[in-house]
Amino acid sequence: HGQDSLFWDAWVALVSEVLHAQSTATEVWLQSAKVRSVELEHSTAQGRFIDVCVHTTKGVLAIENKPWLWSHDGREQLQDYARHLRAAAGTAPWTLVYLAHAGPSEHSWKEQERTMAAQQGQFVNVPWQSMLDVLKSCLPKIQAPKVRWFVEDLVQMMEGAMGKVDNPQMLHLAGAFSKSPKTLADAFLLRNTLKQWQV
């Protein structure tokens, strides 16, 4: 895209800020790392696929991307990713970034283990809204108009898809709809009726 390291530097600053806040380490290895290669759909020994793996001069940065409000993890998904990264990185540092609207589920990786990994700088939960804020901060620095238009469109699309609804509201709605099998059935009936009407 011809923007040199603009987006990478902004991403590293965001991840490093969250890591600093939760980790006991004084220095974040990622800040002095240079990108060697980027791998999409990195396969693990358990037959799963990590969305993005960035191999750097210092270590490995893995990113699990959950861009939609309805995205959810598989059973022991993040735990398997952490196990794989630990073995693959060897003595080099590694960090698993969970880019989502909320934290991962308990069945994906137990909270106690996640907390320990976070304190060691091996796990970080980055909200999608923070990612969009970072992209917005990059807009004035983007030199190529086509790239700037693309980033603006991406931000608008994601904010539209996210609906700018905060998590407490979503959890309240989810709780209301799942109170009983009848309310859940009514919610699905309403959704299907609206879809038919739109068609």
N, C-alpha and C positions, 0 to 999 in steps of 0.2 A: 504493500500500500504506500510505500515511499515516505513513511513518517518516522523512519529510523526506530528508536526505542521508546517513542512517546507512550504507547499503550502498555508496553511491558513495564516501564518505570512507574507508571501510575498504578498498575496492578500490584507490583511489588510493594509500593508504598502503602497500599490499602491492606494487603495481607500482613505486612510487617507491623502495622499499627495494631491490628487485632492480636497478633502473636505477642507483641510487647505487653499488651494489657493482660494476657492470660498466662504467659509463660514465665517460669522462674529464671530462664536464660537471660543473660545481660545483652547478648548480641544475637541478632537474627541472621542465620547463615545466608538467607536468600538475598539480603541487601548487597552483598559483594559478589554474587554469582552472575555468570554470563551464560546465556542460552547456547547449548550445543545442538539440541534437536527437539522437535515437538512431535509427539506421537498421538494420533487420535485412536480411540478404541483400543487402548493397550490391554492385551489379554493377560489374565492372571492364571496361576496354576489351578485355581478352582473353576476355571471355565467361564469366568465373568469378564466384563470389559470396563475398564476405567475410562471415562470420557476423554480426558486429556492428560498426558504425561509429559512434563517438561524436564528433559535431561539437561542439567547445567554443569558447569565446571566444579561446583561444590557438592551437589546432591540432586535429589529428585523431588519435584513438585507435582503432585497428582491432584487433579481437579474432578470432582464429581458434581455435575451440573444438573440441578433440578429447577428449570426455568418456569414451570407452570405451577399454579396454586394447587392443582390436584396431583402433582408428582409425588410419588412415594417410593420408599426403599424396599428392596427384597429382604427376606430373612437373612440376617448375619452378613448383609452386603458390605457395609463399611468395615466390619470386623475382618472379613476376608481380604478386603483391600489393604488394611493396615498390616495384616500378616504377610501378604505378598510383598508390600513395599519394604517391610523390615528385612525380609530375606533377600530381595533384589538389590537393595541399597548397600547391604553389607555394613561396612564401618562408616560409610558416608551418611550425612544427615538426609532426612526425608520429611516431607510434610504433606498431609492429606487435607485438601481444602474442600469443604462442603458448601457449595454455592447454591443457596436455596432461599425460600421465603421464611422458613422456620427451621428449628433444629431437627436433627435426625430422630427417627423413632427408636424406642428402646429395643425393639426386636432386630434392628439393623446393627446396633453396637451398644452394649450396656453403658449406661451413663457413667458409672464409676470408672470403667476402663477408658471411656472417652475423656473424662476429666483428667485422668493421669496422663494420657497422651497429649492433651492440650497443655498441661503444665510443662511437659518436656518439649513443646514446640512441634509435636508430630501431628496434631489435629487442630484445625481452625474452622469455625463456622462463619461464613461471610454472607450476610443478607444480600439478596439481589438488588434491593433498593440502594445499598451502598455501592454496588457495582455500577448502577445507572448514574449515581451521583458522580462517580469517578469519570465515567464517559462524558458526562456534561462538562466537567472541569477541563477535559481534554479539548472540547470543541473549539475554543479560541486559538488553540495552538496548532490545529490541523491545517496544513498548508494546501492540500489538494481539495478543491471544492467537491469533487465526486465522493471523496472519502468522508468529508464533513457531512454531506447530505445523507450518506448511508448511515453514519452514526446517529444523526438526528432522527432518521426514520426508525432505526432500531430502538432508540430510547422511547420514542412515541408509541411504537408498537408494543413494547414490553410494558410500559405504564398502562396502556389501554387493556392489555391482556390481564395484567395484575389487578386492574380495577381500582387501584389505590385504596384497597380495603385493608385495614390493619388486622393482625392476627387475632386479637381478642374478639373482634366482631365475627370473624370466620369460625372461631372455635364455638362461639355462642350459637351461631346458626347450625353448625354441625351437631352440637349437643341437642338443640331443639328438634332437628330432623331425626335424630337417632334415639329419641326417648322411647319409642315403641315401634314395633313392626308396621303398625298402621300409619303412623306419621311418616315413616320412611317410604312406604308404598305410595302415600299421597304425594310426597315430594317428587318421586319418580314419575307419577302420573302427570303432575303439573309440568315437569320438564318435557315429557314426551308430547303433551298437548301443545306446549309452546313451539316445539320443533315442528310439529305438523302444521300449525298455523303459519309459521314462517315460510314453510315450503309452499 
